[in-house]
Amino acid sequence: MSIDLIDAAQGAMLGTMVGDALGMPAEGLSQQALKEKFGRLDSFREGSLPPGEFTDDSEMTISLCEALVQNGEFDLQATAHSLAHNFTPWRGYSPHVYGIMARIRQGMDWTSPGTSSWGSGAATRVAPIGVLYADDPEVAEHAAAQAQITHTHPNGIAGTVAQAIAVSQLTVAGLFESTVAIDELLERLLEPISEHSVAMVDALERIRDLRPPDNPEQLSGTIARVFSCDGSAVGTVPAALAAFLLSNSFEEAVIAAVNCGGDTDTLGAMTGGLAGAFYGMKAIPERLTTGLANDKRGRDFAISLGEKLGALTRKRSGKRLEVE
């Protein structure tokens, strides 16, 4: 495996979108209901949106990345305004987000809007921060800050910090390694997360007890038996990380995630961000990219943003992350 920072950044962006669009048709279905309706979900299908269309998960990721690229670093105000400016209600946002986006657009105080959400929305969009602050201690602080635009519950913040640190570490690991040590990655996550949520720490610890099944098609069941895979951060962030850690390719990870049932678009998006950062965009099969929605802020726009994000990451890191 040979990737660079631009490939990793583009992988994180495109991977998020691929996983999101794959999982979209099955959102809210139990694993059994998913099997009855789709068999094994491994291609773009119609759901609440047309096949290959992405949801709020990708739209927020694109908006966050756009703010980073335009400012050259994380800026809370710029991020909030980018999220609000690009807010498209029909993509499936949580109801509590509507009021927050309206307050931001109207110039009102949105910093304490009572958004004590324990959901995974902030974690789903955070991959660009993980890439830009690859192997940088600031990643946790910036991840938590952007989470509080929409999610102030400790579990929601902890899930966001976990996802951001994981993407940060995997961005670097993908440059130098072909495999990821599960215990080593978890140790990197647990201390900063313990400052926010013991529940998230306990959920992540359960990944240590999981083993990859002999048949990769059984991985979804392995994960769903341990994690709720619902819309909560505690139920989805560890499940997405497990899908990545217990698989051997981008495609295997994302398909395992979306077949868990539950909040499948979020599971797919987070797993795609993790796997894309590690394996790079070149490892994403063409069959999973050609059918993606490609309007003016669709697939090609996300890829172009990823290129700019990777270049910015390279500039920030200097020679620290260069591969010999």
C-alpha positions in Angstrom: 0.0 0.0 0.0 1.4 3.4 -1.0 -0.6 6.6 -0.4 0.2 10.2 0.3 -1.6 13.0 2.2 -3.6 14.1 -0.8 -4.8 10.5 -1.5 -5.6 10.1 2.2 -7.6 13.4 2.3 -9.5 12.6 -0.9 -10.1 9.1 0.5 -11.6 10.4 3.7 -13.9 12.8 1.8 -15.0 10.4 -0.9 -15.1 7.5 1.5 -17.5 9.4 3.7 -19.8 10.0 0.7 -19.7 6.4 -0.5 -20.5 5.0 2.9 -23.3 7.5 3.4 -24.9 6.8 0.0 -24.6 3.0 0.4 -26.3 3.1 3.8 -29.0 5.7 3.0 -31.6 3.2 1.7 -31.6 1.1 4.9 -31.6 3.9 7.5 -33.8 2.9 10.4 -34.2 -0.7 9.4 -33.3 -3.5 11.8 -30.6 -5.9 10.6 -33.3 -8.5 9.9 -35.5 -6.1 8.0 -32.5 -4.9 6.0 -31.8 -8.5 5.0 -35.4 -9.1 4.0 -35.6 -6.0 1.9 -32.1 -5.9 0.2 -30.4 -9.2 0.9 -26.9 -7.9 1.3 -26.6 -4.2 0.7 -23.5 -3.7 -1.4 -24.6 -1.3 -4.1 -26.5 2.0 -4.4 -30.2 1.5 -4.0 -33.2 3.7 -3.7 -34.4 4.8 -0.3 -35.6 8.1 1.1 -33.4 9.6 -1.7 -32.5 8.4 -5.2 -29.7 5.7 -5.6 -26.3 7.2 -5.0 -27.6 10.3 -3.3 -25.9 11.5 -0.1 -27.5 12.7 3.1 -26.8 15.4 5.7 -23.8 13.4 6.8 -21.8 14.1 3.7 -23.2 17.6 3.3 -22.0 18.5 6.7 -18.6 16.9 6.0 -18.2 18.9 2.8 -19.2 22.1 4.6 -16.7 21.6 7.4 -14.0 20.8 4.9 -14.8 23.9 2.9 -14.4 26.1 6.0 -11.0 24.5 6.8 -9.7 25.0 3.3 -10.9 28.5 3.1 -9.5 29.5 6.5 -6.3 27.4 6.4 -7.2 26.1 9.9 -10.1 25.4 12.1 -12.3 28.4 12.9 -15.5 27.9 14.9 -17.4 30.8 13.5 -16.5 29.9 9.9 -17.5 26.3 10.5 -20.9 27.2 11.9 -21.6 29.6 9.1 -20.5 27.1 6.4 -22.8 24.4 8.0 -25.7 26.9 8.0 -25.1 28.3 4.5 -25.1 24.9 2.9 -28.0 23.5 5.0 -30.4 21.5 2.7 -33.3 20.3 4.8 -34.4 17.4 2.5 -31.1 15.6 3.0 -32.4 14.2 6.4 -31.1 16.4 9.2 -32.2 15.7 12.8 -35.1 18.0 13.8 -33.1 19.8 16.4 -30.6 21.0 13.8 -33.2 23.1 12.0 -33.5 25.7 14.7 -29.7 25.9 15.1 -29.1 26.5 11.5 -31.8 29.2 11.4 -30.2 31.0 14.4 -26.8 31.0 12.7 -28.3 32.3 9.5 -30.1 35.1 11.3 -27.1 36.2 13.2 -28.5 35.2 16.5 -26.6 33.7 19.5 -26.3 30.0 18.7 -23.6 29.1 21.2 -25.9 27.9 23.9 -29.1 26.8 22.2 -29.8 23.8 24.4 -28.6 21.2 21.9 -27.8 18.5 24.4 -27.8 15.8 21.8 -26.2 12.5 22.4 -26.3 11.6 18.7 -23.6 11.0 16.2 -24.1 13.9 13.8 -21.0 15.8 14.9 -18.8 12.7 14.8 -20.0 11.9 11.3 -18.8 15.2 9.8 -15.5 15.5 11.7 -13.2 13.5 9.3 -11.7 16.6 7.7 -10.4 17.9 11.0 -8.8 14.5 11.6 -7.0 14.7 8.3 -5.9 18.4 8.7 -4.6 17.8 12.3 -3.0 14.4 11.5 -1.0 13.2 14.5 -1.5 16.6 16.1 -2.7 17.0 19.8 -4.9 19.9 18.7 -7.3 17.5 16.9 -9.2 16.7 20.1 -9.8 20.3 21.1 -11.0 21.3 17.6 -13.2 18.2 17.2 -14.9 19.0 20.5 -15.4 22.6 19.6 -17.0 22.0 16.3 -19.3 19.3 17.9 -20.8 21.9 20.2 -22.4 23.7 17.3 -25.0 21.0 17.3 -24.1 18.5 20.1 -23.3 19.4 23.7 -24.0 16.1 25.4 -20.9 14.5 26.7 -21.5 11.3 24.7 -21.9 13.3 21.5 -18.7 15.2 22.2 -16.8 12.1 23.2 -17.9 10.3 20.0 -16.7 13.2 17.9 -13.3 13.3 19.6 -12.9 9.6 19.2 -13.7 9.7 15.5 -11.4 12.7 14.9 -8.5 11.1 16.7 -9.0 7.9 14.9 -9.0 9.6 11.5 -5.9 11.6 12.5 -4.0 8.5 13.5 -5.2 6.5 10.5 -4.1 9.3 8.1 -0.6 9.0 9.4 -0.7 5.2 9.7 -1.8 4.9 6.1 1.4 6.6 4.9 3.7 4.2 6.6 1.9 1.0 7.6 -0.2 -1.7 5.9 -2.0 -2.8 9.0 -3.4 -1.1 12.2 -2.7 -2.4 15.7 -6.1 -2.4 17.4 -4.8 -2.0 21.0 -2.4 0.8 20.0 -5.1 2.8 18.3 -7.6 2.3 21.1 -5.0 3.5 23.7 -4.6 6.7 21.7 -8.4 7.3 22.0 -9.2 6.4 25.5 -7.5 9.0 27.6 -8.8 12.1 25.8 -12.3 10.5 25.6 -12.3 9.7 29.3 -12.5 13.5 29.9 -15.9 13.5 28.4 -17.7 10.2 28.7 -17.1 7.0 30.6 -19.9 5.4 28.6 -17.9 6.0 25.4 -14.8 4.6 26.9 -16.6 1.4 28.0 -18.2 1.0 24.5 -14.8 1.4 22.8 -13.2 -1.1 25.1 -15.6 -3.7 23.9 -13.9 -3.7 20.5 -11.0 -5.5 22.1 -13.1 -8.6 22.6 -14.2 -8.9 19.0 -12.6 -11.2 16.5 -12.9 -11.1 12.7 -15.2 -13.9 11.5 -13.9 -16.4 9.0 -16.5 -15.1 6.5 -16.3 -11.3 6.0 -20.1 -11.4 5.3 -20.6 -12.3 9.0 -18.9 -9.2 10.3 -22.0 -7.1 10.3 -23.7 -9.6 12.7 -20.7 -9.7 14.9 -20.8 -5.9 15.3 -24.6 -5.6 15.7 -24.6 -8.2 18.5 -22.3 -5.9 20.6 -23.4 -2.4 19.6 -26.8 -0.9 19.2 -25.9 0.8 15.9 -28.7 3.3 16.6 -28.4 7.1 16.2 -26.5 7.5 19.5 -22.8 8.3 19.5 -22.2 5.4 21.9 -24.1 3.0 19.6 -22.5 4.1 16.3 -18.9 5.4 16.7 -17.5 2.2 18.2 -19.5 0.1 15.7 -18.0 2.1 12.8 -14.5 1.8 14.2 -15.0 -2.0 14.7 -16.1 -2.3 11.1 -12.8 -0.7 10.0 -10.5 -2.5 12.4 -11.9 -6.0 11.8 -11.9 -5.8 8.0 -9.1 -5.9 5.4 -10.1 -3.3 2.7 -12.2 -0.2 2.2 -15.0 -2.1 0.5 -15.1 -4.8 3.1 -15.3 -2.3 5.9 -18.0 0.0 4.5 -20.2 -2.9 3.4 -19.9 -4.5 6.8 -20.9 -1.2 8.4 -24.0 -0.5 6.3 -25.3 -4.1 6.8 -25.4 -3.7 10.6 -28.9 -2.1 10.4 -29.9 0.9 12.4 -28.4 4.3 11.5 -26.8 2.8 8.4 -26.0 6.0 6.5 -24.1 7.3 9.6 -22.3 4.0 10.1 -21.3 3.9 6.5 -20.2 7.5 6.4 -18.0 7.2 9.5 -16.5 3.9 8.4 -15.9 5.4 5.0 -14.1 8.3 6.5 -11.8 6.0 8.6 -11.1 3.5 5.8 -10.7 6.2 3.2 -8.1 8.1 5.3 -6.1 4.8 5.8 -6.4 3.2 2.4 -6.6 6.3 0.3 -9.0 7.3 -2.5 -7.2 5.0 -5.0 -8.4 2.0 -3.0 -12.1 2.8 -3.3 -13.5 0.6 -6.1 -14.8 2.5 -9.1 -18.1 0.8 -8.9 -18.7 2.6 -5.6 -17.9 6.0 -7.0 -19.4 6.2 -10.5 -23.0 6.1 -9.2 -22.5 8.8 -6.6 -24.5 12.0 -6.9 -22.4 14.5 -8.8 -24.1 17.9 -8.8 -22.2 21.1 -8.1 -21.4 20.0 -4.5 -21.3 16.3 -5.2 -18.7 13.7 -5.9 -16.2 15.7 -7.9 -16.5 18.7 -5.6 -15.7 16.5 -2.6 -12.7 15.1 -4.4 -11.4 18.6 -5.3 -11.9 19.7 -1.6 -10.0 16.6 -0.6 -7.1 17.6 -2.8 -7.0 21.1 -1.2 -7.3 19.6 2.3 -4.4 17.2 1.6 -2.2 20.0 0.3 -3.0 22.1 3.3 -2.2 19.2 5.6 1.1 18.7 3.9 1.9 22.4 4.3 1.0 22.4 8.0 3.0 19.2 8.8 6.1 20.3 6.9 8.5 17.3 6.6 7.0 15.6 9.7 4.7 13.4 7.7 6.8 12.9 4.5 7.4 9.3 3.4 11.0 8.6 2.8 
